[in-house]
Amino acid sequence: MLPFDKSEYQDRVRKVKASMEEQGIEVMLITDPANMNYVSGYDAMSYYVPQCVIVGTDLDEPVCIVRLQDLYCATQTTWMSEENVIAYPDKYLWEPKVLHVMDFIGDFLKEKGLHRKKIGVELDAYYFTAHWHKSLERSLPDAILSDATALVNWVRGQKSVRELEYMQIAARIVEKTMYNAIERIGAGLRESHVAAEVYRDLVEGTGPYGGEYPSLAPIMPAGERTAGAHFSWTTEGTYEDGQLLYMELSGSYKRYHAPLTRTIFIGEPPEKVKETAKIVIEGLNVALSSIKPGVTCEEVEKAWQSTINKYGLEKESRMGYTVGLSYPPVWMENTAYFKPGEKVELKPNMTFHMMPGMWLDGYGVAMTETLRVTENGCETLTRFPRKLFVK
């Protein structure tokens, strides 16, 4: 059973075509696995080989091109008619410098009379390599290849009712996982033991809803490693008394994500950690209260920055990004960010991971929420005590 009605997929395709027409693009080659899923439903762990979904302004349905080994996955997860799910044989993978999958795609476009069109390509998408692009150029010498990076990503910005339901389920999964992880943590316990239980909870899910693998591995640094923003656990390390740690986790349901971060201290936290946590929480609350339709992303970031500036702190990096449907390596949608200079105006049902955090000299404190922009403000999809946890 498809996660969305066929009519919802068709509406997505109409929106993608409208965006294509605005940019003068006649054919779109979608290779980002999240964007492929968004327009076609295709869902398989096959993004390590070339594949794509083709949307054409003159095509009634998208065309999904996958490896022959993944044909069954495609026929079971896409909504289009069978003739629009096409498999290429493995010979296109054996000597990619001689014969490439983009040659197969080029031949398909020639067969359909689409090889002289303006063709949009996701040049900066994950997995789309420079070699893919060179092979495509060689295969389609008469085409105009245009950079259409994030065209589909922007269409995905405002979530449907069903998408928001899936993100709510992902939020319930991560809340359960975070609660259990904090309960387990204690001095003398191996970090990898807690990480294993985190994975178990994320996949087990909650209530009737099982979870999926998240698009980013759990971020779980402890001690001085909290000064880094993207460490996982250590393989032999154990938690110690007097140690700081934080966890950035996300539930995943039908590939929709809801990240959440909390900071924990084992023992009595030093004053600087307690004070930093208070500042981060205050900045988070102020930033959340600034959100409503029509406000720009840079205004939200400024609300956060102005708050922490009062305490002599400053954060250069962005403090939030759009989030939702995704595959590895990240759960970002790669469109709007809460950062200086970002003029994008917020709209109802846009969803963000707001991630204020301070990574300082020898330690870091982070508290994050997944949120939805409402008609007159915002709501956090993740609901968890917003405090420094002390064990």
N, C-alpha and C positions, 0 to 999 in steps of 0.2 A: 504493500500500500504506500502510495506517495505521501510525503509529509505535507504537501499542499494540494489544493484542488487544481485541476488542469487550467481552470480559468485564471487562477492567480499567476501561474507560469506564463500564460499568454499575455496577461497584463504587463508582466515584467518585460517581456519581449517587445511589446508596443512601446514601452518607455525607453528601452535601449535603442530602438529604431528612431525614436524621436530625437534622442540625443545625438545619434549618428548623423541624422539629417541636418541638425544644427551645425555640425562640424564638416559637412560635405562628404561624409564617409558612406560608401555604398555597401561595403562588406566589412564585417568585423571578425577577426580571428581572436577568439577568447581562449587564453591558455592558463590564466590564473585559476587554480582548482576551485576556489570559492566562487569566482564569477561563473565558471562552468556550471557549478552546482546551482547557482542562483537562477540561471535562465533555462537549464535543462533538467535539473534534478540529479545529474550524474554524481554518484557517490561511491568511490572506491579508492583504495590506497595505491593508486597507479600513477601518481603525479611525478614519479622519478623517471618516467619515459615521456617522450613527446606525445601530446594529445591536444585536442582543441574542440571547441564548439564554434561553429560558423553561423553568424547571423547576417543575413543579407536583406536589404530593403526590398528586394524583389522575391525573396524566398518566403513561402507561407509559414514554414517551420524552421527552427534551428536545425543544424546538422551536427551530430556528435561523431567525431572521428577518434577512435581509440585503438589500442593494440588488440589483435585477434584474441589474445589470452584474456582480455578484459571485456570481450563482447557480451558475455552473459551478464556481467556486472552492469553494463550499460543498458541492456534491454530490460533489466529488472528495476532500474532506478530512474530512467528517463520517461518523459511523458509523450515524446514524439512518436510518429508512426515508424514502423520497422525499417522502411527504406531510408529513413533519415538517421539511422544509427549504423555507421560504417566502420568496418575493421580493416586495419592494415596488417599484412603478414610480418613475421619477425625478421625477414631478410632486410627490412628497412632499418633494423637496429644493429646488424652485424658489422657493417663497415660504414659508419656514418659519414666518413669523409668522402666516400664514393657514392653511396646511396642513402639518402636521409628521409625521415618521415615527412619533412617539408616538401620533398619531391612528390610524395604521394598526395599531399594536400594541394600542391600546385597543379598536379594532373587533374584532381577533382574539380578545382576551380576552372581549369581550361575546359573540361567536359561540360560544365554548366554555363560557359560563356562569361565567366566572372573574372577572367585573368587580366583584363585591361581596365579594371575598375580602380577607384581609390579605396585602398584596403587599410583598415585600421589594425594596428598591431600593439599589443601591450609590451612595449619595449622594456619597461622597468618592473615587470611582474616577476614574482618568484618563479624559478624554474625555466623561464624563457631565456636561453643563453645567447651569447653573441654568435655561436656557431649555428644555432637554429636560424637566426636572422639572416646570416650570410647565405645559408642554404635556401631560404625563402627568396631572397633577392635573385639568386641564380635560377631558381625554378620559375620565377614570375618576372621576367625582364621587362614586360610591357605594362606591369602594374605600377601604380603610385602607392608606395608603402608609407603610411602616415602614423606618427606616434599617437596612439589612443590609450596610453596608460591611464588607468583609473576612470575611464569613461563609464564602465559598468559599476565600479565601486561607488561612484557618486549617485547613480540611480538607486543603489541599495540603501541610501542614507536614512530615509524615513521608513520605519518598520510597519508592517501590516499587523493586524490583530493577532494572527496566528504566529508570526515571528516573535512578537512580544510574549506570547504564551510560552514559547519554547525558551526564551531567555529567562522568564520567571522560573521555569523548571530548573534551568541551569543554576539559577541563583539559590534555589532551595538545596540543590546538591552541594554547592560550594559552602553554604552555611553549615550544613551537617558535617562536611569534611573538616572545616576550620574548627568547629566546636570540638570534635573528637581529637583532632591533632593537638589542640591546646591542652585538653584534658590529659593526654598521654605524656606530654613533654615533662621531663624531670632530669635532675642531675644524675649522671651515670648511664643514661639511656643512649644507645647508638642513634646517630642522626639517620642512618639508613633504615633503621627499624621504623621510625616515624614516617619517613618518606614512603616506605612500602605500604604502610597503613593508609597514608594519604591517597596513593594510587588505588588501593582497594575501595576506599569510600567513594572516590570520584567515579569509578567504574560501576560499583554496586548501585549507586544512585540513591533515591529516596522514595519511599512509598511504592506506587506502581511503576515508577519511572526509572529505568536503568540509565546509567551514564555512558559516555564515550570517552575515548582518549582526548585530552585537551590538545590544542594546537601549540602549546608551549609547555615544556616540562615545569613542574613546580619549582619556584624560586625559594630556597630555604637556607640562606646563609646564617651562620652563628658566630658570635664573638667579633673579632676584628673584620671578618669577612662581610659583616653588615655594612661596612663602608663602601662596598661594591654593590651596584644595583642589580646585577644579573648572575649571581652565584647560585648553584644548586647546593645540595648537601655534600658532605665529605664522605668518602667510602668507609673509613675506619674511625672517624671522629665520634666522640661522645659529648653530650651536653654536660655543662659544668655549672656548679653553683657560682653565682655572680656573673652570669653570661647573658648577653643580649642576643636576640634572634628575631627574625621576622619571616613571614610566609606570604608569598603572592601565589594564589591558586585560582583556578577557574573550573567551574562545572562546565560540562559540554553536553548538550542534548540536541539531536538532529543537526549537529555541527554548529549550533548557536551557543555562545559563550557568555559568562557573567563573572568576570574576575573580581577578586576580593583580596585585600592585604591587611594583616594585623601584625603588631609588634608585641613581643613577649620578653619579659625579663625573669630569669631564674634567681630568686633571692630578693634582696632589697636593692632597688635600682638607685644609682647615683643621681644626684640632683640634676646634673646636666641632661641626663636621659629623660627624666620626668619633665623637665622644663621644655625640652625639644618636642616631646610628645604633645604637651599642652599647646604649643605654638602650631604644630602641624594640624591638630584637630581644630583649633580655632580657625586657621586658614581654610581648611576643608569646609567647615560650616559656612563661613562667609562666602566662599566661592559658590557653594551649592545654592545659597540664598540669592545670588546674583543672576541665576539662570532663569530665563523665560524666552518665549519666542520673540525674535527681533533683536535680541542682544547678540553682539558679535563674540566670537571665540576669544578674541584678544581682551575684551572687557572682563570676561570670566577669569582669565589668567591674571589680569591686573588686580582684580579683587583679592586673589590669593597672594600675589606678590606684595601688594600694599600692606597686607596684614603681617606677613613675616618680616617685612622691612622695618616695622615698628620695633622689632626685637633685635635688629642688627643682623638679620639673616637675609640671604638672597639666593634664589635658585635660577640658574641659567636655562636649564633644560625645560622642555614642555611639561605641562602637568596634567595632560589628558589627551585622549584621542578617541575617535569613533571605534566602536566595537560591535560585534555580532557574529555573523556567519564567517567561519574561517577554517582553514586547514594549516598544518605546520608549514612554515616555522613559527608563525606568530598569530595572535588573535586580533591584531589591529585590522581595520578596514582601509587604512592608508588614504584617508581623505582629510577631514577637518581635524585640527588640533587646538587645544587650549595653549596658545603660545603668543608671544608678542608679534604684532603685525598680521595676525590671522583675521581677515575681514569677513569670514563666512558668518552669516546670520543663522542663529538657531531656529529650528522649526519643530513643531510638535512631532513626537515619535522618533526623533533622532536619538540615538543611544551612544553613550560615552563611557569609557573607563576613566574616571577622574583619579589621578594618581599623584597627589601631593606627597612628597617625601623629602627628607633632608639627609644627604649622604655627606657626613662631615669627617673630621680628622679622627680616624680610628673607630667610628661607629656610624650607624644609620638608623633612622626611624621612618617608617612608612605606614600610612593608613589610606586605603583606597576604597572606592565604591563604584559600582556600575549603576548608571542612572539613565532615566528616560526624560526627555523634555516633554512637558505637558502643555495644555492649552494656556496655562497662566503661570507656570513655574517649572518645577521638576520633581520627580520622585526617584528615590533610590530603589533599584530592583533588588540589590543586596541589602539585607537588613541584619545587622550584627552590632553588638555593643561597640561603640566608638571610643575606645580607651586603650591605655597601655595595660596589657595583661601582666600580672605578677604571679609567679608560681612559687 
